[in-house]
Amino acid sequence: MSIFPTTILLATDGSEEAQLAATTAADLAQKTNSELHLITVGPDLPLYELPEHPAEFEDVLRKNRHEAKEMLEQQAKRIEESGMSVKRLV
């Protein structure tokens, strides 16, 4: 039994600090033969935020989710370019 994890979960927000964490996590995953999972969360507005404009609210949610997914894909691509495979979790 290894003392190293078989799965590493990396939470990212696309920031400079997240880039450093991604490099470190990818390196650790590669050295320990661990699976690297990448997750992000984006801003969601509470349901009461725009009660008089539900269509606008759905548009804002859709935009926020799209931006979070796009950022996740960019981060995953950077990691994959370094030779690691990544599992994406949104």
C-alpha positions as CSV (number, residue, x, y, z in Angstrom):
1,M,0.0,0.0,0.0
2,S,1.4,3.4,-1.0
3,I,1.3,6.4,1.2
4,F,0.4,8.5,-1.9
5,P,-3.2,9.1,-3.0
6,T,-4.5,7.5,-6.2
7,T,-6.6,10.5,-6.9
8,I,-5.7,14.2,-6.6
9,L,-8.5,16.8,-6.7
10,L,-7.4,20.2,-7.9
11,A,-9.8,23.1,-7.5
12,T,-9.1,26.0,-9.7
13,D,-10.4,29.6,-10.3
14,G,-8.0,30.5,-13.1
15,S,-5.9,32.8,-10.9
16,E,-2.1,33.0,-10.9
17,E,-2.1,31.0,-7.6
18,A,-4.3,28.4,-9.2
19,Q,-1.7,28.1,-12.0
20,L,1.0,27.3,-9.5
21,A,-1.3,24.8,-7.7
22,A,-2.0,23.2,-11.1
23,T,1.7,22.8,-11.9
24,T,2.4,21.3,-8.5
25,A,-0.6,19.0,-8.6
26,A,0.3,17.8,-12.1
27,D,3.8,17.1,-11.0
28,L,2.7,15.3,-7.9
29,A,0.2,13.2,-9.9
30,Q,2.8,12.3,-12.4
31,K,5.4,11.3,-9.8
32,T,2.9,9.2,-7.8
33,N,1.0,7.8,-10.7
34,S,-2.2,9.3,-9.4
35,E,-5.3,10.4,-11.4
36,L,-5.7,14.2,-11.5
37,H,-9.2,15.6,-11.3
38,L,-9.9,19.2,-12.0
39,I,-12.9,21.1,-10.6
40,T,-14.1,24.6,-10.7
41,V,-17.1,26.5,-9.4
42,G,-18.4,29.8,-10.8
43,P,-20.6,32.4,-9.3
44,D,-24.3,31.5,-9.1
45,L,-26.9,34.0,-8.1
46,P,-29.4,33.1,-5.4
47,L,-32.9,32.4,-6.7
48,Y,-34.2,35.6,-5.2
49,E,-31.7,37.8,-6.9
50,L,-33.8,38.7,-9.9
51,P,-37.4,37.6,-9.1
52,E,-39.0,40.2,-11.4
53,H,-36.8,39.2,-14.4
54,P,-36.6,35.4,-14.5
55,A,-35.4,35.3,-18.1
56,E,-32.6,37.7,-17.3
57,F,-31.6,35.6,-14.3
58,E,-31.4,32.5,-16.5
59,D,-29.2,34.4,-19.0
60,V,-26.9,35.4,-16.2
61,L,-26.7,31.9,-14.9
62,R,-26.0,30.5,-18.3
63,K,-23.2,33.1,-18.9
64,N,-21.6,32.4,-15.5
65,R,-21.7,28.6,-16.1
66,H,-20.2,29.0,-19.6
67,E,-17.4,31.2,-18.3
68,A,-16.6,28.7,-15.5
69,K,-16.6,25.8,-18.0
70,E,-14.4,27.8,-20.4
71,M,-11.9,28.5,-17.6
72,L,-11.9,24.9,-16.6
73,E,-11.1,23.8,-20.2
74,Q,-8.3,26.3,-20.5
75,Q,-6.7,25.0,-17.2
76,A,-7.2,21.4,-18.3
77,K,-5.5,22.1,-21.7
78,R,-2.5,23.7,-20.0
79,I,-2.1,20.6,-17.8
80,E,-2.6,18.2,-20.7
81,E,0.0,20.1,-22.7
82,S,2.5,19.2,-19.9
83,G,1.8,15.5,-20.6
84,M,-0.8,14.7,-17.9
85,S,-4.4,13.6,-18.4
86,V,-7.1,15.3,-16.5
87,K,-10.7,14.4,-15.4
88,R,-12.9,17.5,-15.5
89,L,-15.6,18.1,-12.9
90,V,-18.0,21.0,-13.1
